Amino acid sequence: MGSEESITRKEIGGSLPVANVQALASNNSSDIPIRYLRPELQSEEVLVDESLQIPTIDMRKLMVDEDGEMERFHFACKDWGFFQLFNHGVEDKVIEKMKMDIQEFFKLPLEEKNSYAQPPNDIEGYGQAFVVSEDQKLDWGDMLFLLPQPLSQRKMSLWPVKPTSFRETLEKYSSELHKISVNLLKSMAKNLDIDPEKLARMFEDGKQGVSMNYYPPCVHADKVMGITPHSDATGLTLLLQVNEVQGLQIKKNGKWVPIRPVPGAFIVNIGDIIEIMSNGEYKSIEHRAVVNPENERLSMAAFHSPNDQTMIGPLPDLIKENSAANYKTINSEEFVRIIITNKLDGKSLLGHMKLAD
């Protein structure tokens, strides 16, 4: 995107600086600052029936449509918006090295981590995201957010040099996940009966953001939130559970469902852009991260979005004579502006895009 994108980002702005949660948690104080307290948590129902879990998809079978895997994939995208993906082709050593390097980064002294702090008016770097006012509630977590794709936009000054393998590890991991996302999008296009190559082209030179998340333990874990309930504003997200502590919950039929990660699998979810492009056939799903009272939790999300030339709206091939558009069509810059200037709040972003019935 070059200089034009740099100007755009500066105009859009970033997140307001807030206290480091890892440092706050290290004090082991039972007094939690009021901006982190979420009284609404006490009244929300979490499902205890562990038999209800998101679908699993075998990517090896999906690529050749073996044993009806394409049909299962369509069901997962349409009825759940979340699934666990295994046999995805990423070598275990690539995944394990990424996990190790993330854990090592968050073990660095705060002063070293802060050398990668988010610059003013930027979304990349170490800190928190989507803090747009001085009085909004805050999440109990810190993050390192980077944009590995496209290559021309990388801000290498924000890529850690400790651990020394971090940059090479992220390079490999990012490339592998980008390939998976494009292949999944092609399979979605086939199920939607549209040209797979046309959809893939929008994402092949698109944007990839990665969020490495650290959620410290909290003695009042039932009163704080690791990440606010939201749907992802992007196209497709691939989540990696970095350590053994669980915390992801998705909203299904008005209740929160805890997700048990399958070892070796990626947790994949539909984002708002795919909901919009599919004209609502596939739905983005509200999800959140809860905090553990005794142990830290780490995760890594890779977000995939179309290139800047792509208009964000229902795909024209899906709007036929008897099928009206359910969402507006706007340019990519305007869509990004809406994302960055609003706090996370359920599926509120789609409220900006939905057309009146």
Beta strands, then each sheet from edge to edge (+ up, - down):
strand 1: 56-58
strand 2: 82-86
strand 3: 125-127
strand 4: 142-149
strand 5: 207-215
strand 6: 227-230
strand 7: 236-241
strand 8: 248-252
strand 9: 255-258
strand 10: 266-270
strand 11: 287-289
strand 12: 297-305
sheet 1: 1+ 2+ 10- 7+ 12- 5+ 4- 3+
sheet 2: 6+ 11- 8+ 9-
end
